[in-house]
Amino acid sequence: MGFFTGIQLYGKAFGILFSRKFWWFLLFPVIILLLLFIGGNILISLAGDSLYGLIEAKLTAWVGGISWLQWVTTTTSVLIKIVLRILYFFLFVAFGGYIVLVVMSPVYSWLSERTEAHLTGREFPFSFRQFAWEIFRGILIALRNMIFQLFISFVLFLCSFIPLVGVIAPFAIFFTSAYFYGFAFIDYAIERKRFNVRQSVRYVNKNIGLVTGIGTVFALALMIPALSLAACCFVSLLSVIAGTIAVERMNDKSVK
C-alpha cells in the first residue's frame, strides 16, 4: 500500500467515525477545544498579572510624582497581555499539531482500540495499566517525532537558500511533517502488536508512502487559515482510524 492508498483510507475512516457506534467520539474535540481556549485565556491572564507584578514596583518608582507619565503603568499592563496572546497564537501555529496529539492521546488510544475491535471482532478487556502505557507511549512518540521534525525542517530551511534546492525545500518540509504525523497516528495500532519503538520505526519506514499519505491529510488541515486547530482536532480522529485500518490490512497480508 502506497501514498494514495493512505489518503483513500480516509473514505473508510469517515464511514466508521460517523456510524452509530463511533459518532460520539466527535464530542472529544469540542471538549478539548473549549478546555484549550478557556485554559489558555486563564494562563495568559495569570502570566500577564505575574509578569506585570514583577515590573510594577520599578515602574511606579520611575513614574512616581510625574503626573503626565501615569499612563505608562496601565499601558504596560495592556501591552504585556497583548504580547502574551500573540505568543500563545504563534505557539499553536508552530506546534499546534503536536499539542493536539499530546492532549488527545487518551482519546486516540481508545479510538484505535475500538476501531480494531470493529474491524476484527476481537474484544479488548480494559486494563488501566495497558491504557496508561498506551497513552504514555503515544505522548512519547509525539514528542520524539516533534524533535526530529523540527531538526529536519530547520536543516531543510537552511537548504532553501541554495539556488534550485530552495524550490523543493517547502515541499520537503511539508512531507516531512506529514510523515511524522502519520507515524504518530499509526503507532497506536502498531503498539498493540507489541512492537517496541525501534521495531515501530522499522515498520513505519518500510511503509513510508502509506504513512506519509495518512499524515498528509492532517498536515493539510493544519494549513487552514484561522481554523487550523479546530480542523486538525476533528481530522485527527479520522487519521487514527485510517492508521488502524492500514495496520490491520497490512497484518492480514502478512498472515496470508
Solvent accessible surface area in square Angstrom, and as a share of the most:
residue,aa,sasa,rsa
1,M,72,0.32
2,G,32,0.31
3,F,54,0.22
4,F,144,0.60
5,T,34,0.20
6,G,0,0.00
7,I,58,0.29
8,Q,130,0.58
9,L,3,0.02
10,Y,22,0.08
11,G,54,0.51
12,K,96,0.41
13,A,0,0.00
14,F,108,0.45
15,G,47,0.45
16,I,8,0.04
17,L,1,0.01
18,F,105,0.44
19,S,37,0.24
20,R,223,0.81
21,K,146,0.62
22,F,7,0.03
23,W,130,0.45
24,W,77,0.27
25,F,1,0.00
26,L,37,0.18
27,L,95,0.47
28,F,50,0.21
29,P,0,0.00
30,V,68,0.39
31,I,89,0.45
32,I,15,0.07
33,L,38,0.19
34,L,101,0.50
35,L,115,0.57
36,L,31,0.15
37,F,138,0.57
38,I,92,0.46
39,G,27,0.26
40,G,3,0.03
41,N,38,0.19
42,I,95,0.48
43,L,117,0.58
44,I,11,0.06
45,S,45,0.29
46,L,106,0.53
47,A,47,0.36
48,G,1,0.01
49,D,81,0.42
50,S,72,0.47
51,L,79,0.39
52,Y,40,0.15
53,G,42,0.41
54,L,136,0.68
55,I,60,0.31
56,E,76,0.34
57,A,75,0.58
58,K,159,0.67
59,L,26,0.13
60,T,74,0.43
61,A,86,0.66
62,W,153,0.54
63,V,3,0.01
64,G,45,0.43
65,G,84,0.81
66,I,64,0.33
67,S,90,0.58
68,W,183,0.64
69,L,22,0.11
70,Q,87,0.39
71,W,146,0.51
72,V,21,0.12
73,T,26,0.15
74,T,91,0.53
75,T,50,0.29
76,T,26,0.15
77,S,28,0.18
78,V,79,0.45
79,L,96,0.48
80,I,20,0.10
81,K,74,0.31
82,I,81,0.41
83,V,76,0.44
84,L,36,0.18
85,R,112,0.41
86,I,85,0.43
87,L,106,0.53
88,Y,59,0.23
89,F,120,0.50
90,F,116,0.48
91,L,82,0.41
92,F,30,0.12
93,V,94,0.54
94,A,67,0.52
95,F,62,0.26
96,G,2,0.02
97,G,2,0.02
98,Y,9,0.03
99,I,38,0.19
100,V,0,0.00
101,L,2,0.01
102,V,44,0.25
103,V,62,0.36
104,M,0,0.00
105,S,0,0.00
106,P,49,0.31
107,V,11,0.07
108,Y,0,0.00
109,S,1,0.01
110,W,100,0.35
111,L,0,0.00
112,S,0,0.00
113,E,33,0.15
114,R,65,0.24
115,T,0,0.00
116,E,3,0.02
117,A,9,0.07
118,H,84,0.37
119,L,57,0.29
120,T,51,0.30
121,G,59,0.57
122,R,108,0.39
123,E,128,0.57
124,F,51,0.21
125,P,123,0.77
126,F,152,0.63
127,S,49,0.32
128,F,148,0.62
129,R,213,0.78
130,Q,52,0.23
131,F,49,0.20
132,A,40,0.31
133,W,111,0.39
134,E,9,0.04
135,I,32,0.16
136,F,110,0.46
137,R,6,0.02
138,G,7,0.07
139,I,49,0.25
140,L,78,0.39
141,I,1,0.00
142,A,1,0.01
143,L,76,0.38
144,R,61,0.22
145,N,0,0.00
146,M,40,0.18
147,I,113,0.58
148,F,94,0.39
149,Q,21,0.09
150,L,82,0.41
151,F,134,0.56
152,I,60,0.30
153,S,20,0.13
154,F,118,0.49
155,V,60,0.35
156,L,39,0.19
157,F,106,0.44
158,L,91,0.45
159,C,39,0.23
160,S,36,0.23
161,F,148,0.62
162,I,88,0.45
163,P,111,0.70
164,L,152,0.76
165,V,60,0.34
166,G,18,0.18
167,V,103,0.59
168,I,110,0.56
169,A,1,0.01
170,P,79,0.50
171,F,132,0.55
172,A,34,0.26
173,I,49,0.25
174,F,44,0.19
175,F,86,0.36
176,T,22,0.13
177,S,14,0.09
178,A,0,0.00
179,Y,31,0.12
180,F,12,0.05
181,Y,13,0.05
182,G,0,0.00
183,F,1,0.00
184,A,6,0.04
185,F,0,0.00
186,I,0,0.00
187,D,4,0.02
188,Y,14,0.05
189,A,0,0.00
190,I,0,0.00
191,E,9,0.04
192,R,26,0.10
193,K,53,0.23
194,R,165,0.60
195,F,60,0.25
196,N,83,0.43
197,V,49,0.28
198,R,182,0.66
199,Q,73,0.32
200,S,0,0.00
201,V,34,0.19
202,R,145,0.53
203,Y,45,0.17
204,V,0,0.00
205,N,73,0.37
206,K,171,0.72
207,N,28,0.14
208,I,96,0.49
209,G,26,0.25
210,L,0,0.00
211,V,0,0.00
212,T,15,0.08
213,G,0,0.00
214,I,0,0.00
215,G,0,0.00
216,T,9,0.05
217,V,37,0.21
218,F,0,0.00
219,A,5,0.04
220,L,95,0.47
221,A,6,0.04
222,L,43,0.21
223,M,126,0.56
224,I,73,0.37
225,P,112,0.70
226,A,105,0.81
227,L,115,0.57
228,S,28,0.18
229,L,41,0.20
230,A,34,0.27
231,A,20,0.16
232,C,0,0.00
233,C,0,0.00
234,F,70,0.29
235,V,29,0.17
236,S,0,0.00
237,L,0,0.00
238,L,26,0.13
239,S,0,0.00
240,V,0,0.00
241,I,0,0.00
242,A,0,0.00
243,G,0,0.00
244,T,0,0.00
245,I,3,0.02
246,A,0,0.00
247,V,1,0.01
248,E,9,0.04
249,R,103,0.38
250,M,23,0.10
251,N,50,0.26
252,D,73,0.38
253,K,127,0.54
254,S,90,0.58
255,V,118,0.68
256,K,203,0.86
